């Protein structure tokens, strides 16, 4: 087994995502119908008709992206005989994508995953009043330098590294004023670009503690199975198979950094040569090539991609 399957996070959403899958494959339609039913919401209408503001809303984007990823999984299982237990060495997902990975690995049911992500999205949105938090991308600084910039800019506020995405691509998160200070400091330190991101809340930082508390309660009351394949955890960049450890890791993930660069490096060190991104967009495939040039990375999100897939 030399393959890993990865699942995208927020930012990969777009109006229309998943519609071609639903039009072409009954297995995909069944996933979208089950998610709509679990949420008592016509999420598919928002996904396929918009408007952009509705699908970008955190509480919609998170379950919607998971639904597209799981539709791809189910279609690959039916059309291409995909068997994660036999064909994957690891699964991993970026932020909310970790829930998609866990659903694919059988830890959560599809309906429970949808409800958890709806809860997570709402809790993250409500944790910090709009305008009080911010996130920024620092490009062209290595992680140690970006982390130092965030810490220097924090002063008496919150400012910390939120996503270590790839060499030279770090996202920071925290109080709006502190993040703005960090952007200016990063430019002084030689960042190629440093820019505020159009997000509705400061994800993956200490300001998200109220949302972590909500998720601790939600995860305590959901059925969890052992994954059929190890899940590379965002917060530790290590593979987990124990449901109790996975639960704890997901709670930490709300306030903790997404160590994506290290996750990909750990999977490569574990023998991975092929990385497949299942779901909307191609963000993780692009990052994988920047993290490790030896990896073959491809995105699978359309009927054409599925036709071309060979496990």
WOPE-V696207 format. One record per pair of residues at least 4 apart in sequence whose ideal C-beta (glycine too) atoms are under 6 Angstrom apart, sorted by the first residue. I is the first residue (numbers start at 0). GAP is how many residues later the second one is. Records with the same first field share a line. If there is no record, write none. Layout:
I: GAP / GAP
This chain:
0: 88
1: 271 / 272
2: 85 / 271
3: 86 / 263 / 268 / 271
4: 83 / 86 / 271 / 273
5: 86 / 271 / 278
6: 62 / 86 / 90 / 93 / 94 / 271 / 272
7: 4 / 89 / 271 / 272 / 273 / 275 / 276
8: 85 / 86 / 87 / 88
9: 51 / 86
11: 268 / 269 / 271
12: 42 / 48 / 52
14: 35 / 40
15: 32
16: 51 / 263
17: 29 / 50 / 53
18: 29
19: 282 / 283
20: 4 / 7 / 50
21: 6 / 7 / 10
23: 279
24: 50
26: 47 / 48 / 51
27: 43 / 47
30: 36 / 39 / 40 / 43
31: 12 / 35
33: 76
34: 32 / 79
35: 6 / 7 / 8
37: 73 / 76 / 77
38: 4 / 75 / 79
42: 21
43: 4
44: 4
45: 8 / 9 / 14
46: 17
51: 4
54: 5
55: 5
57: 63 / 66 / 67 / 142
58: 59 / 62 / 63
59: 4
61: 34 / 55 / 59
62: 51 / 54 / 55
64: 215
65: 33 / 34 / 47 / 51
67: 211 / 212
68: 31 / 209 / 210
69: 33 / 40
71: 206 / 207 / 228
72: 31 / 205
74: 4 / 231
75: 4 / 6
76: 5
79: 229
81: 229
82: 4
83: 4 / 144 / 145
84: 143 / 144
86: 224
87: 141
88: 183
89: 140 / 142 / 177
90: 10 / 13 / 14 / 138 / 140
91: 9 / 140 / 171
92: 4 / 5 / 7 / 8
93: 166
94: 163
97: 136
98: 14 / 18
100: 130
101: 5 / 6 / 129
102: 5 / 7 / 10
104: 122 / 123 / 124 / 126
105: 119 / 122
106: 117 / 118 / 120
107: 4 / 5
111: 110
115: 102
118: 99
119: 95
122: 88 / 91
123: 77 / 87
124: 76
126: 81 / 83 / 84
127: 4 / 5 / 73 / 74 / 79
131: 44
132: 43 / 68 / 69 / 74
133: 42 / 45 / 62 / 68
134: 36 / 38 / 62 / 64 / 67
135: 36 / 43 / 47 / 60
136: 34 / 58 / 60
137: 8 / 32 / 48 / 53 / 56
138: 30 / 53 / 54
139: 28 / 51 / 52
140: 4 / 5 / 50
142: 4 / 21 / 27
145: 24
146: 14
148: 33 / 36 / 37 / 40
149: 9 / 10 / 11 / 22 / 32
152: 6 / 25 / 28 / 29 / 32
153: 5 / 24
156: 18 / 21
157: 16 / 17 / 47 / 48 / 49
158: 15 / 19 / 20 / 23
159: 14 / 45
160: 9 / 11 / 96
161: 9 / 10 / 11 / 42 / 43 / 95
162: 8 / 95
163: 6 / 95 / 97
164: 4 / 95 / 122
165: 95 / 121 / 124 / 125
171: 10
172: 29 / 30 / 31 / 32
173: 4 / 5 / 28 / 31
182: 11
185: 5 / 8
186: 4 / 7
201: 5
203: 53 / 54
205: 49
207: 46 / 47
208: 46
210: 43
211: 39 / 42 / 43
214: 4 / 36 / 39
215: 35
218: 28 / 31
223: 19
225: 15
226: 4 / 14
229: 9 / 11
230: 9
231: 7 / 31
232: 7 / 16
233: 19 / 24
234: 14 / 17 / 18 / 21
236: 22 / 25 / 26 / 29
239: 5 / 6
251: 4
258: 4
260: 30
263: 24 / 27
266: 5
267: 4 / 24
273: 22
274: 13 / 20 / 22
275: 22 / 24
276: 7 / 8 / 22
277: 22
278: 22
279: 21
281: 4 / 17
284: 12 / 13 / 14
287: 7 / 9
288: 8
299: 5 / 9
300: 4
